[in-house]
Amino acid sequence: METVELAAEIRETRPKSRCRELRREGRLPAILYGPRTKATAIAISAIELRSRVSGSAHQRLLRLKSSSPDLNDRHVIVKEIQRAPVSGNFVHADLYEVDLTLPLRVSVPLRFTGKAHGVAEGGILQPLVREVEVECLPLEIPEVVEVDVSALDIHDVIHVSAMTFAGNLKPIFDTDYPVVTVLPPTVAEAPAAAAAEAAPVEGAEGAAAPVAEAGAEGAAKEGAKGGAQEAAAKGGAKEGAAAGKAGGGQKKG
């Protein structure tokens, strides 16, 4: 693995406001420690650190460059970076000094290569993890571990035990977990079918409305006609009764 340099210097821990001053100057407060290294407060370049750990190589091996002999040429990896909650800017870093002759465990990002057969058939490639823990010497830490997915059909899965690790990389896992799979295609309802299903419903509703209106109008007309006939009948009865009374009076005279 390529080793990159990172400028560093020993920093004062007092006063506490010194950390804010360092950040305004473009430097980052950090702590250097290790199994045989006493914890040391240092300052590093924020821009350099961001460029060194950008992208996938967040476990890159770094070599400190400093005017201080206590820091110069020490090999470290970034253990933790604290970020501001809103801006995401780096506010502090923990650097772990490593022994180049001893293996260590690190998490390395995965890179999926090739085009799965299942994807060509409409499936969806679904990574289940994005990194894998490995054990190796510090100088053998890879930037990524490649996973060839070309042979995957729909529903096929690659487990960590089936992966190929180059060199002396040793995967670390307790259970044989799945790494990537191909999901079946999602079938969406065709717009034409949806429109065809909706058309009869709309037609039935549209037809029912005029029929109902026509029925209402007919009922109103029939009601009006019946009312007129009833009024006419009542009027005829009244006229008949009056005529009967008039005729009776004439007979009596």
C-alpha positions in Angstrom: 0.0 0.0 0.0 1.2 3.5 -0.8 2.3 5.5 2.2 1.5 9.2 2.2 3.0 12.0 4.4 1.2 14.1 6.9 2.7 17.2 8.4 2.5 17.2 12.2 3.8 19.2 15.2 3.6 18.9 19.0 1.0 21.3 20.4 0.3 23.0 23.7 -2.9 21.8 25.5 -3.3 25.1 27.5 -5.2 27.3 27.2 -8.3 25.4 25.9 -8.9 28.3 23.5 -5.7 27.2 21.6 -7.7 24.5 19.9 -10.0 27.1 18.3 -7.1 29.1 17.3 -5.5 26.1 15.5 -8.7 25.5 13.6 -8.9 29.1 12.4 -5.3 28.7 11.2 -6.2 25.6 9.2 -4.7 23.1 11.6 -6.4 20.3 13.5 -6.0 19.3 17.1 -5.1 15.6 17.3 -3.9 12.9 19.7 -1.1 10.4 18.8 -1.1 7.1 20.8 -0.2 3.4 20.4 0.6 0.3 22.4 4.1 1.5 23.0 3.5 5.2 22.5 2.6 7.7 25.2 -0.4 9.8 24.3 0.9 13.0 22.7 -1.1 16.1 21.8 -0.2 17.2 18.2 -1.5 19.5 15.5 -1.8 18.4 11.9 -3.0 20.1 8.6 -6.7 19.8 8.3 -6.5 20.1 4.5 -3.9 17.4 4.2 -5.8 15.0 6.5 -9.0 15.5 4.5 -7.2 14.8 1.2 -5.4 11.7 2.7 -8.6 10.1 4.0 -11.0 11.2 1.2 -12.8 8.6 -0.9 -12.4 5.0 -0.1 -8.9 5.0 1.4 -9.9 6.0 4.9 -7.5 3.4 6.4 -4.5 4.6 4.5 -1.1 4.3 6.2 0.3 7.8 7.0 3.9 8.8 7.8 4.3 11.8 9.9 6.7 14.5 8.8 7.8 16.9 11.6 10.7 19.0 12.8 10.3 17.2 16.1 12.3 13.9 16.3 9.6 12.5 18.6 7.1 12.6 15.7 9.1 12.4 12.5 8.8 9.3 10.4 6.2 7.6 12.7 3.7 5.5 10.8 0.1 6.0 11.9 -3.5 5.2 10.8 -6.5 7.3 11.5 -8.6 5.7 14.3 -11.3 8.3 14.6 -12.3 11.7 13.3 -14.7 14.0 15.1 -16.8 16.3 12.9 -18.9 19.4 13.5 -22.6 18.3 13.6 -23.8 20.9 11.1 -20.9 21.8 8.8 -19.2 18.3 8.9 -15.8 20.0 9.2 -13.1 18.1 11.1 -12.7 19.2 14.7 -10.4 16.5 16.1 -8.5 13.3 15.1 -7.1 10.3 16.8 -4.0 8.8 15.2 -2.8 5.3 16.1 0.9 4.5 15.7 1.5 1.1 14.2 4.5 -1.3 14.2 5.3 -2.1 10.6 6.4 -5.7 11.6 3.2 -6.6 13.3 -0.2 -7.4 11.7 -3.2 -5.3 12.6 -7.0 -5.4 12.0 -8.6 -2.7 9.9 -11.8 -2.2 7.9 -11.4 -1.9 4.2 -14.1 -0.7 1.7 -15.5 -3.0 -0.9 -15.6 -2.3 -4.6 -18.1 -4.4 -6.7 -16.8 -5.1 -10.2 -18.4 -6.6 -13.3 -22.0 -6.8 -14.4 -24.1 -9.5 -12.8 -26.2 -11.8 -15.0 -29.2 -11.1 -12.9 -28.8 -7.3 -13.5 -28.9 -8.0 -17.3 -32.2 -9.8 -16.8 -33.7 -6.8 -14.9 -32.6 -7.5 -11.4 -31.1 -5.0 -9.0 -27.6 -5.4 -7.5 -27.9 -4.9 -3.7 -24.7 -4.6 -1.6 -25.4 -5.8 1.9 -22.2 -4.5 3.5 -19.8 -1.7 2.3 -16.6 -2.8 4.0 -14.9 -5.9 5.4 -12.6 -6.3 8.4 -9.2 -7.9 7.5 -5.9 -8.6 9.2 -2.6 -7.8 7.6 0.7 -6.0 7.9 0.4 -2.2 7.9 2.2 -1.9 4.6 -0.2 -4.4 3.0 -3.4 -2.5 3.8 -5.3 -2.3 0.5 -7.3 0.8 -0.5 -10.2 -1.5 -1.5 -11.2 -5.1 -1.7 -12.7 -6.0 -5.1 -15.7 -8.3 -5.3 -16.5 -9.7 -8.8 -20.3 -10.0 -9.1 -20.4 -11.2 -12.8 -21.7 -14.7 -12.0 -24.6 -13.6 -9.8 -28.1 -14.5 -11.0 -31.3 -13.2 -9.4 -31.5 -14.3 -5.7 -27.8 -15.4 -5.8 -25.7 -14.3 -2.8 -21.9 -13.9 -2.3 -20.8 -14.6 1.3 -17.6 -13.3 2.8 -16.1 -16.9 2.9 -16.5 -17.0 -0.9 -14.5 -13.8 -1.5 -11.0 -13.8 -2.9 -8.4 -11.8 -0.8 -5.1 -10.9 -2.4 -1.7 -11.4 -0.8 -1.7 -12.0 2.9 -5.0 -10.5 3.7 -7.0 -12.5 6.2 -10.8 -11.8 6.5 -12.0 -11.6 10.1 -15.6 -12.8 10.9 -17.4 -14.9 13.4 -20.3 -15.9 11.1 -20.3 -16.3 7.3 -22.3 -13.1 6.5 -23.7 -12.2 3.1 -21.9 -9.4 1.2 -24.0 -8.8 -1.9 -27.0 -10.2 -3.7 -29.2 -9.5 -6.8 -32.8 -8.7 -6.0 -35.6 -9.6 -8.5 -37.0 -6.8 -10.6 -39.9 -4.7 -9.2 -43.0 -5.0 -11.5 -45.0 -1.7 -11.6 -48.6 -1.6 -12.8 -48.8 -0.6 -16.4 -50.4 2.8 -17.0 -52.6 1.4 -19.8 -53.9 -1.4 -17.6 -54.6 1.0 -14.8 -56.5 3.3 -17.2 -58.5 0.3 -18.6 -59.5 -0.7 -15.1 -60.5 2.8 -14.2 -62.6 3.4 -17.4 -65.6 1.2 -16.6 -65.9 2.7 -13.2 -65.9 6.2 -14.5 -68.4 5.2 -17.2 -70.7 3.7 -14.7 -70.6 6.7 -12.5 -71.1 9.0 -15.5 -74.0 7.0 -16.8 -75.7 6.7 -13.4 -75.8 10.5 -12.9 -77.9 11.3 -16.0 -80.2 8.4 -15.3 -80.7 9.6 -11.8 -81.3 13.2 -13.0 -83.7 11.9 -15.6 -85.6 9.9 -13.0 -85.8 12.9 -10.8 -87.1 15.1 -13.6 -89.7 12.4 -14.6 -90.8 12.0 -11.0 -91.2 15.8 -10.7 -93.2 16.0 -13.9 -95.4 13.1 -12.9 -95.9 14.6 -9.5 -96.9 17.9 -11.1 -99.3 16.2 -13.6 -100.9 14.2 -10.8 -101.3 17.3 -8.8 -103.0 19.1 -11.7 -105.4 16.2 -12.3 -106.3 16.0 -8.6 -107.0 19.8 -8.5 -109.2 19.4 -11.6 -111.1 16.6 -10.1 -111.7 18.5 -6.9 -112.8 21.5 -8.9 -115.3 19.4 -10.9 -116.7 17.9 -7.7 -117.3 21.4 -6.3 -119.0 22.6 -9.5 -121.2 19.5 -9.5 -122.3 20.0 -6.0 -123.2 23.7 -6.7 -125.2 22.7 -9.8 -127.1 20.1 -7.7 -128.1 22.6 -5.1 -129.3 25.0 -7.8 -131.4 22.4 -9.4 -133.1 21.4 -6.1 -134.0 25.0 -5.5 -135.8 25.3 -8.8 -137.8 22.1 -8.3 -139.0 23.3 -4.9 -140.3 26.6 -6.5 
